[in-house]
């Protein structure tokens, strides 16, 4: 019997364990480093480390039956807001296991060698006095918890293990808050690869609820006040896509009444002399530009985006005008690269509200 190059391979051989040859018919010892990395990428695993670590990681993946991920058309486009972007936690463990792609929208996590929880939070908090919805599409999953957390929530702990996070454990159908033992309470449905979970955070009423493939699961938590961030907690091998966002200034979507439907539909764009916005560097002289002139009386425009503040908080556009008065924009967190879209609430001064 020839001597194998890898200790883990020898251990698997000596115990008489192995894998289904339909998963991979070749000997992993015969693979070059580039071929190993290619096979690991196919299975959504990390390609970081020494050659022996790569080979050991690949063998473990085969032994647990991990197949290459089939590429599917994943819908990750957003409806409005588009500012729920995730950033890598500043820890060596997270940097070794987590890859964030698609401008903060796709989380690829792989800690098969040493499974540990990692909580990834968004760059910006949920705005006050709104209802923020955002979805997580579970393309590949081992353990995924979604919800919200405080800024000082622990990185390498399950979301909801203390009073700094609120989470829905998608694999076990349970909810967790201040739960150091990890038992949780029954909630929702068991999720599988291909399912979509929508998080609904109402900062007006301090309530957090979820949807499973579009079906409401009911209120999970209440009395959540103060600053919270969208969060995803991962363990094992996971590939999730975040998107389908919506920001509302009303608790429920029933506000799509006849009066709201009668409001003029128009696009509103934020215009300024600056193309990028840095933390602590205010943007003076910004305006909101309407695609069509305001009709039916003056309009009140309330701009908002996660991590940004506007002074004054709203501006008025007179009938017949297409540009608002100037206002000031300031970023309170490190802004990601690129343009930050802004949601604008359009409200006739007489009453009704319409969200653009």
FENGIDA-V363307 format. One line per field, one symbol per residue. ss: DSSP state (H for helix, E for strand, C for the rest). A space follows every 50 residues. Layout:
ss->???
This chain:
ss->CCCCCCHHHHHHHHCCCCCCCCCCCCCHHHCCHHHHHHHHHHCCCCCCCC HHHHHHHHHHHHHCCCCCCCCCCCCCCCCCCCCCCECCCCCHHHHHHEEE ECCCCEEEEECCCCCCCEEEEEEEECCCCCEEEEEEEEEECCEEEEEEEC CCCCCCCCCCCCCCEEEEECCCCEEEECCCCCCCEECCCCCCCCCEEEEE EECCCCEEEEEECCEEEEEEECCCCCCCEEEEEEECEEEEEEEEEEEECC CCHHHCCHHHHCCCCCCEEEECCCCCCCCCCCEEEEEEEECCCCCCCCEE EEEECCCEEEECCCEEECCCCCECCCEEEEECCCCCCCCCCCEEEEEECC CCEEEC
